[in-house]
Amino acid sequence: MKKDIDFHPVTGVKLAIAKEMVNRNEEWSVYIINLNLIELHTVMITSKGYGNINGEEKKTSVLRHMIQELGAESVAKVEPIDPAVFVMNNEFWVSYYILDQIFDKKFIFTEGSMDPSNVRMIPELGLEGVLHR
């Protein structure tokens, strides 16, 4: 059972939503950044959006991703993201193993967090976006 699993605090793993220019079009994507000096194994990420738009509750589909191995001090693109969902809360649940220990963390980009005033250069990506620690 989940209550019997000893989860250690997540350190050195971040998520970012960043933009890049592809064929003169701005494309946004979600990235996972591993700043640890050891690789992550069996990285599982679920994503969903939810919130209130024009007085109506809205939800996106739940997407699931698996990265077998994310090397030490490396980055992986998780999924593209449509800027239309930036008005919602965007939740990413990340679980992974380091050696035989499981780690688990929920990252939430709240509505409004993707406001242009929050966009900064993300050195690990070399792209502009919003970094969640």
C-alpha positions in Angstrom: 0.0 0.0 0.0 1.1 3.6 -0.6 1.1 4.4 3.1 3.7 1.7 3.6 6.1 3.2 1.1 8.8 5.6 2.5 8.8 8.6 0.2 11.9 10.9 0.5 11.7 14.6 -0.3 12.3 15.5 -3.9 15.5 17.6 -4.5 17.2 18.5 -7.7 14.2 17.8 -10.0 12.3 20.7 -11.6 9.6 21.1 -14.2 9.4 24.0 -16.7 7.1 25.2 -19.3 9.1 26.9 -22.0 8.7 28.2 -25.5 10.7 27.8 -28.6 10.4 29.0 -32.1 9.8 26.2 -34.7 9.3 27.3 -38.3 8.5 30.8 -37.1 5.8 29.5 -34.8 5.9 29.8 -31.0 5.6 26.3 -29.5 5.3 25.6 -25.8 6.4 22.4 -24.1 6.8 20.9 -20.6 10.3 19.8 -19.6 11.7 17.8 -16.7 15.1 18.9 -15.5 17.3 16.6 -13.4 20.0 18.6 -11.6 21.1 15.6 -9.6 24.5 13.9 -10.1 22.8 10.6 -10.5 20.3 9.3 -13.1 16.6 8.9 -12.5 15.0 5.6 -13.5 11.4 4.8 -14.4 10.2 8.4 -14.4 6.4 8.4 -14.6 4.6 11.7 -15.2 0.8 12.3 -15.3 -0.6 15.6 -16.3 -4.0 17.2 -16.2 -5.5 20.7 -16.3 -8.5 21.9 -14.3 -10.2 25.2 -13.5 -13.1 27.5 -13.9 -13.4 29.2 -17.3 -16.2 31.7 -17.9 -18.0 30.3 -14.8 -17.9 26.7 -16.0 -15.7 24.0 -14.5 -13.3 22.6 -17.1 -11.0 19.6 -17.1 -8.5 18.3 -19.6 -7.8 14.6 -20.3 -5.2 13.0 -18.0 -2.0 12.2 -20.0 0.6 9.7 -18.9 4.3 9.7 -19.8 7.2 7.3 -19.1 10.9 8.1 -19.4 12.9 4.9 -18.8 16.1 6.8 -17.8 16.9 10.5 -17.3 20.6 11.0 -17.1 22.4 12.9 -14.4 22.2 16.7 -15.0 20.0 16.3 -18.0 16.7 17.5 -19.5 13.8 15.7 -21.3 10.8 17.1 -23.1 7.7 15.6 -21.6 4.9 17.0 -23.8 3.7 19.9 -25.9 1.3 22.2 -24.1 -1.4 24.5 -25.7 -1.3 28.0 -24.3 -5.1 27.9 -24.2 -4.8 25.8 -21.0 -2.6 28.4 -19.2 -5.8 29.9 -17.8 -6.3 26.7 -15.9 -4.3 24.9 -13.1 -1.9 22.5 -14.8 -0.8 19.7 -12.5 2.0 17.3 -13.1 2.6 14.3 -10.8 6.2 13.0 -11.1 7.4 9.7 -9.6 10.8 8.2 -10.2 13.5 5.9 -8.7 17.0 6.7 -7.7 18.7 3.4 -7.1 16.0 1.4 -5.3 14.3 4.4 -3.6 11.1 5.9 -5.0 10.5 9.7 -5.1 7.2 11.4 -5.7 6.2 15.1 -6.1 3.2 17.1 -7.5 4.0 20.2 -9.4 1.1 22.7 -10.1 1.4 25.6 -12.4 -1.6 27.6 -11.1 -3.8 29.7 -13.3 -1.9 32.9 -14.0 1.5 31.5 -13.4 2.2 31.6 -17.2 1.6 35.3 -17.2 4.3 37.0 -19.5 5.6 38.9 -16.4 6.7 35.5 -15.0 8.6 34.3 -18.1 12.3 34.2 -17.6 15.3 32.6 -19.3 15.8 29.0 -18.0 19.5 28.3 -18.2 19.2 24.5 -18.2 17.0 24.7 -21.3 18.4 27.8 -23.0 14.8 28.8 -23.5 12.4 31.3 -22.0 9.6 30.0 -19.8 8.4 29.5 -16.2 10.3 27.2 -13.9 8.6 25.3 -11.1 10.9 24.2 -8.3 
